[in-house]
Amino acid sequence: MEAVLLINCIPGKEDEISQKLRILPWVKVVYLVYGTYDIVVVIDVPTRDDLRTLVTKHIRGINGILSTTTLLVYERYEGLSV
């Protein structure tokens, strides 16, 4: 099950938080972004229970994270290489 996590954090903590996110199980990609959110994380977990545990017990517990929004992927399309 793939999910995208949108994170708001304390300004200046993005690099520190991204380093902690990168070592968590099932985290595939961490993006630092400009805009409404500060960090975007792509997650691929076996089950919804694993997703719940990862987000609520591990990610939300990282110091400096203010809020998270989780998007469940229901269909994925790969881009066409040119």
VMD Tcl script that draws the C-alpha trace (Angstrom):
set ca {
  {0.00 0.00 0.00}
  {1.48 3.28 -1.11}
  {0.85 6.57 0.67}
  {2.05 10.15 0.46}
  {2.60 12.06 3.68}
  {2.50 15.87 3.68}
  {4.32 17.41 6.63}
  {4.44 20.88 8.16}
  {7.38 21.51 10.48}
  {9.08 24.20 12.50}
  {11.04 26.45 10.12}
  {14.72 25.51 10.05}
  {14.10 21.89 11.12}
  {13.55 20.50 7.61}
  {17.01 18.97 7.16}
  {17.09 17.41 10.63}
  {13.60 15.94 10.21}
  {14.31 14.64 6.71}
  {17.38 12.76 8.00}
  {15.23 11.06 10.66}
  {12.52 10.21 8.14}
  {14.97 8.63 5.67}
  {15.98 5.87 8.09}
  {12.44 4.76 8.96}
  {11.17 1.45 7.54}
  {8.93 1.69 4.44}
  {9.98 5.28 3.65}
  {10.88 5.32 -0.05}
  {11.47 9.02 -0.81}
  {11.69 12.24 1.19}
  {11.27 15.58 -0.61}
  {11.90 19.02 0.86}
  {9.45 21.32 -0.93}
  {8.29 24.93 -1.17}
  {4.62 25.77 -0.68}
  {1.88 24.83 1.75}
  {3.86 21.86 3.06}
  {7.53 21.60 3.99}
  {8.23 17.90 3.47}
  {6.62 15.24 1.26}
  {7.27 11.57 2.07}
  {6.44 8.59 -0.13}
  {5.73 5.46 1.90}
  {5.13 1.87 0.80}
  {3.77 -0.31 3.61}
  {2.36 -3.84 3.62}
  {-0.84 -3.01 5.54}
  {-2.96 -0.14 6.87}
  {-2.00 -1.14 10.39}
  {1.67 -0.69 9.45}
  {0.84 2.72 8.01}
  {-1.01 3.74 11.17}
  {1.90 2.63 13.35}
  {4.50 4.33 11.18}
  {2.64 7.66 11.09}
  {1.26 7.83 14.62}
  {4.09 6.27 16.63}
  {7.20 7.09 14.60}
  {6.70 10.06 12.29}
  {4.43 12.24 14.42}
  {6.80 11.70 17.33}
  {9.71 13.40 15.56}
  {10.59 16.66 17.28}
  {9.74 19.65 15.08}
  {6.86 18.15 13.13}
  {3.78 20.33 13.57}
  {1.21 18.45 11.47}
  {0.80 15.64 8.95}
  {-1.70 14.82 6.22}
  {-1.77 11.29 4.82}
  {-2.91 10.57 1.27}
  {-3.62 6.94 0.32}
  {-2.69 6.10 -3.27}
  {-5.41 4.12 -5.02}
  {-3.88 4.09 -8.50}
  {-0.37 4.77 -9.77}
  {0.75 5.68 -13.28}
  {4.38 5.80 -14.35}
  {5.54 8.61 -16.63}
  {6.60 7.84 -20.17}
  {10.35 8.26 -20.66}
  {11.38 10.35 -23.63}
}
mol new
graphics top color blue
foreach p $ca { graphics top sphere $p radius 0.5 }
foreach p [lrange $ca 0 end-1] q [lrange $ca 1 end] { graphics top cylinder $p $q radius 0.2 }
display resetview
